[in-house]
Amino acid sequence: MSETAVEHPVEHAPLNWVTTPVFVLTPLVTLTLVPWFGLTQGFSVAAWVSMFVLLLLNGMSITAGYHRLWAHRAYQAHWSVRLPMMLFGAMALQQSILVWASQHRIHHRFVDDVERDPYSAKRGFWFSHIGWILRNYKSGEPDFSNARDLERDPLVRFQHRYYYVIAIGMNVGLPLALGWLVGDVWGVLLLGGVVRLVISHHATFLINSAAHKWGTQPYTDENTARDNLILAFLTHGEGYHNFHHIFQNDYRNGVRWWQWDPTKWLIATFAGLGLATNLKRVPTMWIRRAQVAMQLKRAESALEGRRAALAATDEPQLERLRARIAAEYASFRHSLEEWSRVRDEWYADRKQRLLQKWEERSFRSRMREIELRLALQRRRLHLITRAYA
């Protein structure tokens, strides 16, 4: 799929006079007043600590709260988790939970659609990063018909109703109170308030822009989403965006245990403490299936790219490569058919209450065997693609 922006009629949307001053003034203060204050007055250690702590709380409240808890319902959480996430999510100044989650669900449903995706990457880097926030575009108009579940949540309703009061209190009142406590009001207000807000904003927005432009697509190329390790580090694990767009209800973005995703570790910790339940995980087989399908697609593309050269110089090698890819396709179809058969047997056994422990172990063993077979096939296809790319 093309990474470039598509032609789109210029939409003369009016400026949003609530958001525009915030996104103009906070970077301006960060680039001018903050350096001046640092050089002339200096910042206390407490001011720097406040910035990093509040930045972490903001970030995690967006990733674990706004995103994975409320927008995708990837898990359920105790009120003692939801309440601070609601407060520090409002501190991030990215709209209320209801607005944020509803727009995000629209983004997933209509990803890359220049008319309906609120921050479509197809409309260019600037638009998807921040342009969509600065103006009142038609694609960004509120529509809560996809968020009836959130409208029934008392905490979400409360935050939406009093959003501006909560947001001002968290962004002005809290830094002032912390600054007064540590004896550095201006330092905490500038670093823990303004600079923290600018970093929080643009780190989050990079997922809408950069994560749809740079990175890899190991699971699907049906949309512009990319996996990007650097962005994962900057956004508490949100950078595995290609995985997320195909398996959006999984509480993990970095699906492998070693992939940098502090948000999934936080959610798993909550679960271990009994504060989170119903953590959703995509079956490993679905992940393997997506990976192998993409490798087959790339192998076909590599073959197509070398077809003319090989036909002219080495027809037998071309035929061998065709046969090898055809065999991999056959193996892939066989694995999927076997997986479907094993899965149906499992459901039938459970329904009839005939499943014994040894049968369960047999089922899991057979499923692991199929998953391993697909993993090995993915590696073979990767080697084919590299050899003929």
C-alpha positions in Angstrom: 0.0 0.0 0.0 1.3 3.4 -0.9 2.7 5.4 1.9 2.2 8.8 0.3 -0.7 11.1 0.9 -3.5 10.8 -1.6 -5.1 13.8 -3.5 -7.7 15.3 -1.3 -9.8 18.4 -1.9 -8.6 21.3 0.3 -11.1 21.6 3.1 -11.3 25.1 4.5 -12.3 24.1 8.0 -12.5 26.8 10.7 -9.8 27.1 13.3 -10.5 25.4 16.6 -10.1 28.3 19.0 -9.9 26.0 22.1 -7.1 23.8 20.9 -5.1 26.2 18.7 -3.9 28.6 21.5 -2.8 25.6 23.6 -0.8 24.0 20.7 0.8 27.3 19.8 1.5 28.8 23.2 2.9 25.8 25.0 5.7 25.1 22.5 6.4 28.8 22.4 6.8 29.0 26.1 8.9 25.8 26.0 11.3 27.2 23.4 11.6 30.7 25.0 10.6 31.2 28.6 11.8 27.8 29.8 15.4 28.2 28.6 15.5 31.8 29.8 14.3 30.8 33.3 16.7 27.9 33.4 19.7 30.1 32.5 18.7 32.9 34.9 17.1 31.2 37.8 17.8 27.5 37.4 15.5 24.5 38.0 15.5 22.5 41.2 15.8 18.7 41.2 12.2 18.6 42.4 11.1 20.4 39.3 12.9 17.9 37.0 11.5 15.0 39.0 7.9 16.4 38.7 8.3 16.6 35.0 9.3 13.0 34.5 6.8 11.6 37.1 3.9 13.6 35.7 5.0 12.7 32.1 4.9 9.0 33.0 1.5 9.3 34.7 0.1 11.2 31.7 1.5 8.7 29.2 0.4 5.6 31.0 -3.1 7.0 31.6 -3.4 7.5 27.9 -1.9 4.2 26.8 -3.3 1.9 29.5 -6.4 4.0 30.2 -7.8 6.0 27.3 -6.5 3.6 24.7 -6.4 0.0 25.8 -9.0 0.1 28.7 -11.7 2.5 27.4 -11.2 2.7 23.6 -10.6 -1.0 23.0 -12.0 -2.7 26.1 -8.8 -4.9 26.1 -9.3 -5.5 29.9 -11.4 -4.5 32.8 -10.0 -2.5 35.8 -10.9 -1.8 39.4 -12.2 1.7 40.2 -8.9 2.4 42.1 -7.1 2.0 38.7 -9.7 3.8 36.6 -10.0 6.9 38.8 -6.3 8.0 38.6 -6.2 7.2 34.9 -9.2 9.4 34.4 -7.6 12.3 36.3 -4.1 12.0 34.7 -5.6 11.3 31.3 -7.4 14.6 31.6 -4.1 16.2 32.5 -2.7 15.1 29.1 -5.2 17.6 27.5 -6.2 15.2 24.7 -10.0 15.6 25.2 -12.3 13.6 27.4 -12.3 9.8 27.5 -15.6 9.7 25.6 -14.4 12.0 22.8 -10.9 10.4 22.6 -12.2 6.8 22.6 -15.0 7.4 20.1 -12.7 9.1 17.6 -10.2 6.3 18.0 -12.8 3.7 17.3 -13.7 5.6 14.2 -10.0 5.7 13.2 -9.8 1.9 13.5 -13.0 1.3 11.6 -12.1 3.7 8.7 -8.3 3.7 8.9 -6.8 5.7 6.0 -10.1 6.8 4.7 -9.6 10.5 3.9 -13.3 11.3 4.4 -14.0 9.4 7.6 -10.8 8.7 9.5 -10.4 11.6 11.9 -6.6 11.6 11.6 -6.0 9.8 8.3 -2.4 9.3 7.4 -3.4 9.6 3.8 -4.0 13.3 4.3 -0.4 13.9 5.0 2.0 13.8 8.0 1.1 17.3 9.3 -2.7 16.6 9.2 -2.4 13.2 11.0 0.1 14.6 13.6 -1.6 17.8 14.7 -3.4 19.5 11.8 -6.7 17.6 12.5 -6.7 19.0 16.0 -6.2 22.6 15.0 -9.3 22.9 12.8 -12.9 21.7 13.1 -12.8 19.2 10.2 -16.0 17.3 9.3 -14.2 14.0 9.9 -13.5 15.0 13.5 -17.1 15.9 14.4 -18.2 14.0 17.6 -20.3 10.9 17.0 -20.9 8.9 20.1 -23.1 6.2 18.5 -20.1 3.8 18.7 -19.5 4.5 22.4 -22.8 3.7 24.1 -20.9 1.5 26.5 -18.8 4.5 27.6 -21.8 6.7 28.0 -23.1 4.2 30.5 -19.9 4.4 32.6 -20.5 6.9 35.5 -16.8 7.8 35.7 -16.6 8.5 31.9 -19.8 10.6 32.1 -18.5 12.5 35.1 -15.2 13.3 33.4 -16.9 14.3 30.1 -19.3 16.6 31.9 -16.6 18.4 34.0 -13.6 17.8 31.6 -12.4 21.5 31.5 -12.6 21.9 35.3 -10.7 18.7 35.8 -8.1 19.5 33.1 -7.4 23.0 34.4 -7.2 21.7 37.9 -4.7 19.0 36.9 -2.6 21.2 34.6 -2.5 24.3 36.8 -3.7 23.5 40.3 -1.6 20.3 40.7 1.8 21.8 39.5 1.2 24.9 41.6 0.5 22.8 44.7 3.5 20.6 44.0 5.7 23.7 43.4 4.5 25.2 46.7 5.3 22.0 48.6 8.9 21.8 47.2 9.6 25.5 47.3 9.9 25.9 43.5 6.5 27.1 42.1 7.7 28.5 38.8 10.1 25.6 38.2 7.5 22.9 38.7 4.9 24.9 36.7 7.3 25.3 33.7 8.8 21.8 33.7 6.1 19.7 35.3 3.3 21.8 33.6 4.3 23.2 30.3 7.3 21.1 29.1 5.6 17.9 30.2 2.5 18.8 28.3 4.4 19.5 25.0 6.3 16.2 25.2 3.2 14.3 26.1 1.3 15.7 23.2 3.8 15.1 20.5 4.8 11.7 21.7 1.2 10.5 21.5 0.7 12.2 18.1 3.7 10.4 16.6 1.6 7.2 16.7 -1.0 8.9 14.4 1.6 10.2 12.1 5.1 8.6 12.2 3.7 5.1 13.1 1.8 5.2 9.8 4.8 6.2 7.8 8.0 4.6 9.0 8.5 1.0 10.2 7.8 -2.6 9.3 4.6 -4.4 8.4 5.0 -8.0 9.6 1.2 -8.7 10.0 -0.7 -6.8 7.3 -0.2 -4.2 4.6 -3.9 -3.5 4.2 -3.4 -0.2 6.0 -0.5 2.2 6.6 0.2 1.2 10.2 3.8 0.2 11.0 5.7 -1.4 13.8 8.4 1.0 15.0 10.7 0.1 17.9 11.9 3.7 18.4 8.3 4.9 18.8 7.6 2.0 21.1 10.3 3.4 23.5 8.8 6.9 23.2 5.2 5.9 23.8 5.3 3.1 26.5 4.8 0.4 23.9 2.4 1.9 21.5 4.9 1.8 18.6 3.9 -1.8 17.6 1.2 -0.3 15.5 1.0 -2.8 12.7 0.2 -5.5 15.2 -2.3 -3.2 16.9 -4.3 -2.4 13.8 -4.9 -6.0 13.0 -5.4 -7.2 16.6 -6.8 -4.1 18.2 -8.5 -5.8 21.2 -5.4 -7.5 22.5 -4.1 -5.8 25.7 -0.6 -6.1 24.4 0.9 -4.1 21.5 4.3 -5.7 21.8 3.1 -9.3 21.6 6.4 -11.0 22.3 7.5 -11.1 26.0 10.8 -9.2 25.2 9.2 -6.4 23.1 9.3 -3.0 24.9 5.7 -2.5 26.0 5.6 -1.1 29.6 1.8 -0.6 29.2 1.2 -4.4 28.9 3.5 -5.0 31.9 1.6 -2.5 33.9 -1.7 -4.1 33.0 -0.3 -7.6 33.8 0.9 -6.2 37.1 -2.6 -4.9 37.8 -4.0 -8.3 37.0 -1.5 -10.0 39.3 -2.7 -7.7 42.1 -6.3 -8.5 41.4 -7.0 -4.9 40.0 -7.5 -6.0 36.4 -9.5 -8.8 34.9 -10.5 -10.3 31.5 -7.2 -9.4 29.8 -7.8 -10.2 26.1 -5.1 -12.0 24.2 -5.2 -12.9 20.5 -4.6 -16.7 19.9 -1.0 -17.4 18.9 -2.4 -19.2 15.8 -4.0 -16.0 14.5 -0.7 -14.2 14.9 1.2 -16.9 13.1 -1.4 -17.0 10.3 -1.0 -13.2 9.7 2.8 -13.4 9.7 3.0 -16.3 7.2 0.4 -14.7 5.0 2.5 -11.5 4.8 5.7 -13.6 4.1 3.9 -15.4 1.3 2.8 -12.1 -0.1 6.4 -10.8 0.0 7.8 -13.9 -1.5 5.3 -13.6 -4.4 6.4 -9.9 -4.8 10.1 -10.9 -4.9 9.3 -13.6 -7.5 7.4 -11.0 -9.6 10.3 -8.6 -9.4 12.8 -11.2 -10.6 10.5 -12.9 -13.1 11.8 -11.1 -16.3 15.5 -11.4 -15.4 15.2 -15.1 -14.4 13.1 -16.0 -17.5 15.8 -14.6 -19.7 18.8 -16.1 -17.9 17.7 -19.1 -15.8 14.3 -20.5 -16.6 14.9 -23.7 -14.5 15.6 -21.6 -11.4 12.4 -19.6 -12.0 10.4 -22.8 -12.2 12.0 -24.1 -9.0 11.2 -20.9 -7.2 7.6 -21.0 -8.4 7.3 -24.6 -7.3 8.8 -23.7 -3.9 6.4 -20.9 -3.3 3.4 -23.1 -4.5 4.5 -25.7 -2.0 4.7 -23.1 0.8 1.1 -22.0 -0.1 0.0 -25.7 0.1 1.6 -26.1 3.4 0.0 -22.9 4.7 -3.4 -24.1 3.6 -2.9 -27.5 5.2 -1.9 -25.9 8.5 -4.9 -23.7 8.5 -7.2 -26.6 7.7 -5.7 -28.7 10.5 -6.0 -25.8 13.0 -9.7 -25.4 12.1 -10.3 -29.1 12.5 -8.5 -29.3 15.9 -10.4 -26.2 17.1 -13.7 -27.7 16.1 -12.9 -30.9 17.8 -12.0 -28.9 21.0 -15.3 -27.1 21.0 -17.3 -30.2 20.3 -15.6 -32.0 23.2 -16.2 -29.2 25.6 -19.8 -28.9 24.5 -20.4 -32.6 25.2 -18.5 -32.4 28.5 -16.3 -35.3 27.4 -13.0 -33.6 27.6 -10.5 -35.3 30.0 -7.2 -34.0 31.1 -5.2 -36.2 28.7 -7.4 -34.9 25.9 -6.7 -31.3 26.9 -3.0 -32.0 26.9 -3.3 -33.7 23.5 -5.2 -30.7 22.1 -2.6 -28.2 23.4 0.2 -30.3 22.0 -1.4 -30.4 18.6 -2.0 -26.7 18.6 1.6 -26.0 19.6 2.8 -28.3 16.8 0.8 -26.3 14.2 2.0 -23.0 15.6 5.6 -24.2 15.5 5.1 -25.3 11.9 3.9 -21.9 10.9 6.7 -20.2 12.7 9.2 -22.4 10.8 7.4 -21.6 7.5 7.6 -17.9 8.2 11.4 -18.2 8.6 11.7 -20.2 5.4 9.7 -17.6 3.5 11.8 -14.8 5.0 14.9 -16.5 3.6 13.3 -16.9 0.2 12.3 -13.2 0.2 15.8 -12.1 1.1 17.4 -14.3 -1.4 15.4 -13.1 -4.4 14.5 -9.5 -3.3 
